[in-house]
Amino acid sequence: MSLVRKAACLSAPVLLVAGAAMAAGPALNAAGATFPAPIYQRWFADMAARGVARVNYQSVGSGAGVRQFLAGTVDFAATDEPIKPEEAARVKRGVVQFPAVGGTIAIAYNKPGCDLRLTQKQAADVFLGKIRTWDQLKCGKGKITVAHRSDGSGTTFAFTNSLSSFSPEWKSRVGEGKSVKWPVGVGGKGNEGVSSLMLNSPGSIGYLNQAFVKGPLRAAALQNRAGAFVKPGYQSGSAALNNIRLNAQLAGEDANPAGAQSYPITTLTWILAYQKGNAAKAGELREVFLAMLSPKAQGLADNLGYVPLRGDILSKSRAAVARIGS
């Protein structure tokens, strides 16, 4: 089976239904980013088991989630790229946006016996198609197969934003966005689709939320702005998050953070809620969001491959929830 057919077969959206039999009342419907899907699944299942709420979350990608939010067909949405001001202006009910958790985007690879270390230039050159074989990376023989997202994705935005910071050539030729014109490679839908494609494709390199780097997939050590080679994870992600400063809409990013311990591709993921027009669901929405931002929920982040929110970012997220009205 070709890589294109594999990607198509393995890219169906994931529907997360949390505890349908255990929590009373109608479910909240949400859609969006695949990046946080594993931790959202855990959080929503825990909430349903405690009788807090049922949340049906469709892991369809940030682009699709934002479109559904703009259309008003969901109770809330999730995105790995903050909503654009011109998009927010179209939402008559008002927008409450806040970070829900942090995460690192790994440059993952499927090459047994290889301990991959990449400079920032090498990382960009792989995805530019300038580095095509494993011997160019001193990691054995064979052709490199590049895997990337085929759908509109906040993970793609964060990843290409960092590549633009790493490489002037990448910035001028490709740039950053939820969707870009990839110079090389095969696409999969969602982090799930890219992960599945790579698991079935020895010799592949792609980008994934750290939570999806499993089995034969490994994460490369990537050179950071200080010149150190670091792997994605709790410590390196926390060091990077400390550099992110939020604006009035609680959006913020740092495409190549300072610090010897910082992992270079670290991002936040956001919830989009309506400020008004929630009617009887308003209280339940606030309860769900505060549960996501609780010490217990954030305490699960590390073991699930994410970076918990701390300090000022967490305080601002909790304060934003109070703005969600009926």
N, C-alpha and C positions, 0 to 999 in steps of 0.2 A: 504493500500500500504506500502511495506517495505521501510525502510530508504534508502536502496541501490537503489530501483526503483525511489524513490523521487529524489535522487541526480542525477540519470541519466536523468530524465525528466526535471530537472530544471537547467541543466548545459550547455546549448547551448551557444556558443560564442555570444557576443553582438557586432553588427556592428553599429558603430557610423558614420552616414553620415551627415555632417554639411552643411546645407543650399544649397542643390543641385540646387535649382532653382534660387538662388540669386547671386551666384558668377560665373563669366565667366571663361572659360578656363578649361583644364583637371584637375581632382582632383589629389591631392597627396595621395598616398596609404601608410598606416602605420599599424603596428600590434604590439601587445605585452601586457604589464602588465595590469591586471584588477584592480590593486590597485588604479591607478590614473584615471580610466575610467570616473567616474562622473565629475571630474573637466576638463578633456580633452574634454568631450562632450560639456560642457558649453563654454569653450574657443573656440573650433572649430566652434560652432554655432554662437557665437558672431562675430568671424572673418568673416564668410561667410555672415552674415547680413550686415557687413560693406564693403563687396566686396573685402576683403583681399585675401581669398583663400577658396577652398573646400578641406577638409581633410576627407578621408574615413579611419577610425581607427577601426581595428578589435581587440576587447578585448579578446585575446586568451591565455593570460598568458605570463610571461616573457620568459620561456623556448622556447615556440613556436615563440615568437617575435624575439629572438636572432637567432634561426634557420633560419627564413625567411631573417633576415638581412645578415647572412653569405651566404645565397644562392643568395642574390641580387634581391629578388622578391618584395621588398618594397622600398619606397623612404626614409623611416626612421623607426626606431623601438623604443620601450620603454621597459625598464627593471627595476626591483626593486633590482637586484644584478648587480653590475658593470660587464662589459664584462671581461672575463678572458684574460690575456696576450696572451696565446696560441691561443685563438679564434681571437683576434684582429690581430694577425700575419697572419691569413689566408685571411684577407680582403685586396686585392690588391689595392683597391681604397682609403685605409686609413680610420681611424676611428676618428670621433670627438664625444666625450662623454661629456655630461654635466648634472648636476642636474636640474630638471625642477620644483620641488616642494617638500616639506617635508610632512610627515604624521606620524600618530601614529597607531600602530597595537593593537587593543583592544582584551582582552580576554572577549569575549561576552558570554552572557548566556540568556537562556529563562527559567526563574523560577520566576513567579509572587510572590511578597511579600518578596523577598530575596534582601538584600543589601550586595552583596558579596565583601569581602576583602580577598585578597590572599597574602601570603608571597611568596617570590620567590621559595622556596622549594615546597610549595603547588602547585604553578602553574606548575612546572615540574612534580610533582607527579600525577597530574590530567592527563596529557598527556602521562605519563608512564603507566597509568592504576593502579597505587597504591592507589589512591583515587577514589572509585567507586560509592559512595553514597553521597547524599546531606547532610545527617546527619553528615558525617565526616567533612563537611565544616560549620556545625552549621547553615544550611539553609533549614530546613525542612526535609521531607522524600523523598524517591524515588531514583531510579537508575540514575546515570549520563550517558548521551550519549555524547561521544566526537565526534566532527565534525572537519574535517581537509580537506586540499586540496588534490585532486586526480591527479592534473596535475603538471607539472614542473612550479614552482612559485617563483618569487623573494620575495613575501610576506612570503612564507614558509622559504626561506633562512634567512630573517631578524628575523623571529620568532624563528626558531630553533637555530640561532646564539645566540640570547639572552638566550634561555633555556640552551644552553651549558655553558653560563657564569653563570647562576643561579645555575646549578646543575652538579657536577662532574659525577654523575650517568648518567644523560642525555647525557653528552658529550661522555662518554665511551660506552654507549649502543646504542645511536642513532646518535648523532653528528648533524652537520648542513649541509644544502644543499637545492637546489631548490626542490629536491625530496628526501624523506627519507623513511625508513621502519618504519611505525608507529606501536607502540606497541599495540594500541587500537584505536577504532573509525571507523567512516564511512566517506568516501570522497565525496566531491562535486567539480565540476570544476569551477574554478574562484571564486573570492570573491562573485560574484552573486550567484553561485551554493551553496556555503557554507551558505550564508545568507538565501537563500530560504529554504534549508534543515532545518536550525535551526528554522525558522519561523514556520515550520510545525512540529516541534519536541519539545514539552514542556519537560523540564528537560535536555536540551542540553547545552553543552559548546563548543565553538570553537574560532578561531582567525580570526579577520576581520579588514580590514582598518576601521578606525573610521567612515568614511562616510557611511558605510553599516550597522551601528548599529542603527536600526530604529524599530518603532512599539513596540512589546513586548520585543525586545532584549535590554539588558542593558550592559554597560561596567563595569567590575569589577575594584575596586580600587586595584592597585598592588603596593606592597612594592618596593621601589627603593633602590638603593645602600646606601643611607643615612639613610634608615630605615623608611622613611615616606611612607604612603599609598596615592597614587595619582591616579587620573583618567586621561585617555587620553584626550587631547584637545589642544587648541591653546597655553595657557600659559605653560603647562607642556611640550608640544612638542617643543616650542621655547627654553625653558631652556635646553632641551636635545640637540637640534641641535647646540647650542653654543659650545658643546664639540667635534663636528665632525671636523676633519682636513682633507683636501683633498690632495691627492698626485698629481703627474704631470699629471695623466690621469683623474683627477677630481673624483676619487673614494675615498670613505672614509666611515667609520662606527664607531659606538661606541655601543657595545652590551649591556652595562650596565652603562650608563653615571653617572657621579658624580653630586651632587647638590641636595639640599633638595626639590626643586620644579620640578626636572626632572622626566618625565615619562620614565620608563626603556626600552620600546620597541618603539623607534622612529627611523625613517629611511628617507633617501632620495629616490627619484625615478629618473631615468636617461633617457635621450634621446640618441639614437645612430644614428648618421648621417654619411654620406660618405664625406671624405675630398675632393675628386675629382670625376670626372665622372658624375656630376649632370647635365651637359649641361645647357639647358635653364631653368631648375627648380631651379638652385642655388639661384637666387635672391628671388624667392618665398619661398624657404625653410628658408632662413635667415629672411625674413619678418615674417613668421609664428613663428619662434623660438623667435625672439625679442618681438613679441606680447605676447607670453606665459610668457616671463620674464619681462613684463612691470609692472609698479606700479598698473595699473588698473586690470590686470589679477591676479597678486599675491594678490591684495587686496580682491579678491573673495574667497581666500583659506579658511579662518576661517569659514565663513558661510556654506561652502560646506564640512566641516569636514577635512580640511587639514591644514598644517602649511606653511605659506609663507616663501620664501627665503629672507634673509636679509644680509647686509654687505658683507663680503669677499666671501661667497659662491655665492651670486647673481652676484657680479662683475666678478668672474671667469667664471661663466656660460655665461654671456653676451660676454665676451672676446673670449670665445671658438667659438661662432657663427661666428665670423669674419673669422675663418679658413675654413669655408665651401666654396669651390670654384666650378667652372664649370668643 
